Structure formats: C-alpha cells, structure tokens
C-alpha cells in the first residue's frame, strides 16, 4: 500500500480546510448609514426656538376639529394637519394675546428631516385655500364652541416663503399664515371679534427665526 508522506498529508489537509472556510463565508457589503431621523440644519432640540418671544405659556382654547376633513388644515390647531402631513420629528406650540386683549394668537411649529421640501409644503396649503374657498368650514373648539367660517386668500403682500388665508364668521374672525423654509415650518393663527393680527408681519418674523436657526449650531 502506498503511503502519503507527512508533508503531502499536511498540504492536503490545509487545502481542504481553506475550501471549507471558503464555502462557509459570504461577502458582506459595508452598511451605508441612513439618517432616517436626521434633522438638519435645524435640530429637534431647537424646535421651541421657532416660537416667538411673545409666547407666554401653554395653548389656549384651540380649534380641535374642522369639517369637512379635506379643508381641516385651514383651521384645526390640535395636531395641525398642515404640519403633521410631512411627518415632523419634533413639534411645539404656544399662545399669547395682544396688549389690548383683543386678539388671540396660537403658534404651532415643527422640525423635519433634512430632506423636507418647503415648496411642496407651501403648495399643499395653497391648494387647500383654492379648493375650500367656497366651502363653509365648521370648527369646534376644545371647549365645545362651534364656528362656521368662510375661507378666503390673504392679501398679496404675504412674504415669499409664506401663505396666508382668512377665516370669517359672524362673531369671530381669524387671519392665518403658514411659513416653511429649510427643514422647519410654522403655522400661526390670529383671531378676534374684529379680525386677527397682521399675519403678514408675523410671517416675516417667523421666516427670520427659521433662517437664524438654520445658520447656527445647536
């Protein structure tokens, strides 16, 4: 019987081992980081900084629901549809009144992922205003009070990056604005018996707050 030399046996064993290892291994691609919740340039920690300095405390008697649903974003302040539609990573809100107590202001703010599209968000609001301009909008507050509003576009002097609209009723009137830039959006509702605050001026200030935060590091 022929016998294999010890050296040949060792070589065969080594080759068999390498073949076995090769059969049990597979190539793994290097994982690519996916910033699924990355908020930039404005971080989630900065969301409260989107509120104006006038905000004095918690929320007021918010508009809790609005009908029809397709127009609800124009009035609803609880889980505001225009902000929620784009899946915010962080939200906040606050309430204040003018010095004469005649106008109530609600601010609602949101921070989004780095790939948030401000133009698309603004277009969503613009389409809702156009679609619902001739539709009575029935709103119920958190305290159960009901208003029926007529919707109309705001004056054309609304700054670029903002959309404005008005809600008119017999005894309560609101002037609203929605602004979006970078990865943030702000919605402001101003209401009173005679109408709201200068929503165009509030929109301009809101855009300046967004720009300022986008150019700073948290």
Secondary structure as GFF3:
##gff-version 3
##sequence-region A 1 218
A	DSSP	alpha_helix	6	24	.	.	.	ID=ss1
A	DSSP	three_ten_helix	44	50	.	.	.	ID=ss2
A	DSSP	beta_strand	63	67	.	.	.	ID=ss3
A	DSSP	three_ten_helix	69	74	.	.	.	ID=ss4
A	DSSP	alpha_helix	81	84	.	.	.	ID=ss5
A	DSSP	beta_strand	90	97	.	.	.	ID=ss6
A	DSSP	beta_strand	104	111	.	.	.	ID=ss7
A	DSSP	alpha_helix	118	132	.	.	.	ID=ss8
A	DSSP	beta_strand	137	141	.	.	.	ID=ss9
A	DSSP	beta_strand	146	153	.	.	.	ID=ss10
A	DSSP	beta_strand	162	168	.	.	.	ID=ss11
A	DSSP	beta_strand	173	181	.	.	.	ID=ss12
A	DSSP	beta_strand	184	192	.	.	.	ID=ss13
A	DSSP	alpha_helix	199	214	.	.	.	ID=ss14
###
